[in-house]
Amino acid sequence: MMVAVSANAQSNKAESIGSSQNGGKDFPPELRKGLLIYWGFNNDGIVADLSGNNHTGKVSNAMWIKDGAIGGAYEFKGNGTISAERLQQPDTGEISVSAWIRPSFDFKQGIKRQQITSHSWGSHQFQYDGGSLRVELYAPSHQFHHFNFPSTFQSGKWYHVAFTAKAGRKVTTYVDGNPVLEANMDFKLEPANKEFRIGNSCGNDRAFFFGAIDEIMIWVRELPPGHIKNIYKMRNDKNSPKE
């Protein structure tokens, strides 16, 4: 059941994406529009950007594994980071973020913050913190807004997590392809152009992730619910329905 809450307070080159690059699954054409970065993690030690925008990732203390959500993935043990030195988030007023996560212990109430994605002082943070899946969005002048969905995740199980946001409209959080939280977004989204990380917070080396992360994707637009469902189904359904 979806929960409605209030918050507290360019073209791309993605046509190069092919089925062999995406763990053997076809990447739906409608998902290429506005795709800013796509790390599929299907090769050991090489974090290529399958969006075609050349945001190659640098690996530090993370281990490549074969059994990802789709193809390979990276395992984080509380001290790892994968980063891009500079990721330019255009001022579109919209963003969508998608990832697969597999915790290495149960994520529940009281668990300290586990960072999924982090964009340095701007754009967003996506994390698990104290029993909630949290989206943190930045307004101009670094004013941030939290959107929390109370949730638990079991150790050793893959989950698809995502959120979409559009300034002046709404923020929606998804788990396993389903919308679980919807909130008003009555502020502008601050664009970012600095470091991007997964598995660790930018700038302060804290909130390290424990578990595996796979299939990181960011768009500069708000994806409709059908597209998020389509991404979730990509793991097991090559011919998932189009929006």
N, C-alpha and C positions, 0 to 999 in steps of 0.2 A: 504494500500500500504506500502510495506517495504521500509525503508529509509536506504541507505548505507552511513556511515560516517566514518571519522577517529577519533581516540581518542585524547583528549588533556591530555597535560601533564605538596589388602587384602581381603581378602574375608570378607563377612558379614554374619549375622545370621538372615536374613530377612524372612526365610521360615515360621516364626511363624505368619506372617500377615494373617489374615482371614477376610472374608466378614463382620462378626459381629463387628470387630474392626474398620472397615472403613465405618461407617455410613450405613451399610447394602449393600454396593457396593463391588464387587469383586475387589481386587487389582491385576492388571495384572502382571503375572510372569516376563515379560521382564523388569518391572520397579524395580525389587528387586536387580538386579545386581548393585553393587557399591553404594547402598543406605546407607548413613552415619547416618541420623537422620530423624525420621518421627513423628511429633506431630500431632495427629488427633483431640485432644481435645473433645473426646466423653464422658468424665466422669467429673463431677464437682470436682475440687480440685485435680485431679490426672492427671498429665501430663506425661503419659507413652510414652516411645520411642518404637513405633511399628516396628522400623527397627531391633530390637533384639540386638542393641548395647548398651543398658542400659544408654542412655543419658537422664535421667529423668529430667524434668523441675521443677523449683521452681517458684511459683506464688507470685507476690507482687503487690497489688492494681489493680488487673484486675479481672473482674467479669465473671463467666461462664454463658453462655446463651444457650438455647436449639436450637435456630433457626440459626445455622451456615450454611455455604455453603454446608457441608456434615455432618450431625449429629450436635453435639455441636460446640461451638466456644468460644473465649474469647473477651470481650468488654474492650477497653482501653479508659480512659477519661482524658488523658493528664498527668497521673502520674503513669502509670502501667508498669510492666516489667514481662516477663517470661524468665528465664535464666537457662543455664546449666553451672556449675562451670568451666568445662574444656571440650572442644570439639576438638579432634585431627583431623585436616584436612591433610590427607596423601599427600605426595609430588608426585602427579600424573600429575600435570600440567593441570588438568581439573577440572571443577566444574559446577554443575547445581543447581539452587535454584528455588523452586516453592512455591507459597502461594496464598491464597484467601484473599482479603481485602474488607471491606465494610466501607467507610468513614462515619463519623457522620456529616460532612458538606462538601460542594462542594470543591474538590481539584482542584485548578486552579492557574493561574498566581498570584504571590504575596504571596501564602500560604507558611508559614515557613516550614522547613524540618520536615517530618513525617517519622520516622524510621520504616521499616518493619522488616528486619533482620540486625544483626550487629555481626561481629566476631572480637574480640579484637585484634587490631594491626596485621592484617594478613588476608589472604583470601579475604574477601569482606565486603561491605556494600550495602544494597538494601533499597532504600528510595524514597520518593516523595519530591521534593524540588522546590519551586518557579515556578510551572507550568510544571515540567518535572518528569517523572519516571527515576530515576538515578541508574545506577550500578557503584559502585566504587570498583576497583580491585587493589590489592597491588602487586607490584613487590618487589624483594629482597631489603633489607635496607629500607622498609616501603615507597617506592616511589609509589604514588597512581595515578591512571588513571580514569577519569570520562567518562561515556558513557550516554548521556542524550537523552531521547525521549520526545519531547513536547507532553503533554497529559493532559486531564481533566477527573476527575472522579466525578460522581454525588453522593450526599449524599443518603444513604440508599440502594444503589445498590451494589450487589456482583460483583467483578471483579477477574479474575484469572490473576496473573502476574508472570512472570518467566524470567530467563535468563540462558544461557549456555555459557561456555567459554572454550577454549583450547589454551594453549600457542603455539605461532608460527602459529596460524590459525586465529580464529575469536571469536568475542563476538556477541551473538544474544539475543535481548530482545523480549519478547512475551507479548501480551495482549489478553486475552480470546482465547488462543490457536493459535493465528496467529502471525507470525514473523513481527515485526514492525520496527526493527532497526538492522542493521548488520554493524560491524566495525572490522577492522584489529586488531589483538592482537600480537604485535611484541615484547613481553616481557614475562619473566617467571612469574609464579604465586607463590607468597610467601605462603608457608604452614603456618597454624596457629595451636596453641595448647592451647589457653587460653579461656576465657569466651565467651559464645555465648548468645546473647539476641534477643528477639523480642519486638517491641513496644517501644524501647529506645536504645540510643547509648551506647556502652560499654565504661566504664571508666569515663564518665563525666555527666551522668544523664541529658541529654538534647535531643532534637528532639523527644520528646514523641509523640506517635501516638494517634489520636482521631478517634475511630471507632472500628470495629471488625476485628479480624484476625483468619484465620482457615487454617488447612491442610498444615503445614510447612514441607517441604521435602528438603533435600540436598543430592546430589550425588557427588561422587568423579570421575565422568566422564562427558563428554559432551553428553547430550541426543540429539538424532536426532529429527527433527521437528515432526515426527509422534508420538513420545512418549509424547511430550508436548501437542499435540492435544488430545491424549488419556487421559491425566490427566485432561484436561479441560472438556472432555466429561463424566468423571466419575461422575460428579454431577447429571446428568440426564439420562445417558445411561450406563446401566450395561454391555451391550455387545458392548462396543466401539471397533473400529477396531484396530488391532495390527499392529505394524510397520513391 
